[in-house]
Amino acid sequence: MSAEVDDALVLMSIEKGNYYSLDAIGADIWRRLERRIAVSELCAILGEEYDADPETIRRDVLALLDALAKECLIEILPDPTA
């Protein structure tokens, strides 16, 4: 479950009963996860929209995805092309 609050996004893990808050960039990433997307594609899209070093984007995206997966908010699937 999720709800937008100003520029942030509040998520609720029904399974764990916990709430989580994402800033504007985290919320942007969350919305892009509505469809299955490869990490490389997600990072490339974000690189076009945000002024940041590609390695920084990749590191930050992986950290967010890992945190979301640990809280059972997303499921990370293997890359079918790998």
VOGU-3710 file (C-alpha; in Angstrom, 3 decimals, decimal comma):
1> msaevddalv> 0,000/0,000/0,000  1,245/3,495/-0,742  0,048/7,074/-0,452  1,548/10,332/-1,683  2,114/13,059/0,879  3,423/16,289/-0,670  6,626/15,274/-2,543  7,103/12,120/-0,489  5,552/8,690/-0,594  4,492/6,668/2,426
11> lmsiekgnyy> 4,510/2,884/2,048  2,976/0,300/4,324  4,073/-3,279/4,565  0,892/-5,201/5,281  2,990/-8,278/6,006  5,137/-6,531/8,641  2,759/-3,777/9,713  5,450/-1,114/9,243  5,364/2,260/7,524  8,162/3,651/5,350
21> sldaigadiw> 8,704/7,080/3,834  10,418/7,787/0,512  11,655/11,211/-0,553  10,791/12,629/-3,981  13,500/10,650/-5,793  12,646/7,453/-3,934  8,994/8,018/-4,823  9,985/8,490/-8,467  11,829/5,170/-8,395  8,862/3,474/-6,686
31> rrlerriavs> 6,495/4,619/-9,429  8,856/3,265/-12,085  8,725/-0,135/-10,375  5,044/-0,499/-11,261  6,210/-2,417/-14,296  9,032/-4,930/-14,463  12,217/-3,016/-15,246  15,875/-4,012/-15,329  18,145/-2,190/-12,905  20,325/-1,068/-15,802
41> elcailgeey> 17,309/0,450/-17,590  16,091/2,130/-14,411  19,535/3,645/-13,795  19,796/4,840/-17,404  16,410/6,578/-17,183  17,305/8,205/-13,875  20,664/9,281/-15,318  18,827/11,201/-18,038  16,632/12,994/-15,507  18,952/13,672/-12,581
51> dadpetirrd> 22,316/15,405/-12,522  24,405/12,729/-10,832  27,322/10,467/-11,571  26,120/7,154/-13,125  27,958/5,122/-10,469  26,325/7,148/-7,695  22,907/6,557/-9,248  23,557/2,828/-9,547  24,827/2,552/-5,970  21,876/4,509/-4,565
61> vlalldalak> 19,303/2,615/-6,645  20,731/-0,741/-5,568  20,695/0,346/-1,916  17,042/1,424/-2,154  15,989/-1,736/-3,980  17,818/-3,884/-1,432  16,099/-2,063/1,457  12,673/-2,413/-0,180  13,262/-6,108/-0,841  14,384/-6,745/2,758
71> eclieilpdp> 11,102/-5,227/3,943  9,151/-7,415/1,463  7,884/-4,335/-0,389  9,294/-5,510/-3,725  10,560/-8,734/-5,206  13,821/-8,667/-7,116  13,718/-11,083/-10,023  16,704/-12,395/-11,956  17,488/-10,649/-15,239  16,143/-12,979/-17,964
81> ta> 18,778/-11,716/-20,403  21,708/-12,548/-18,101
//
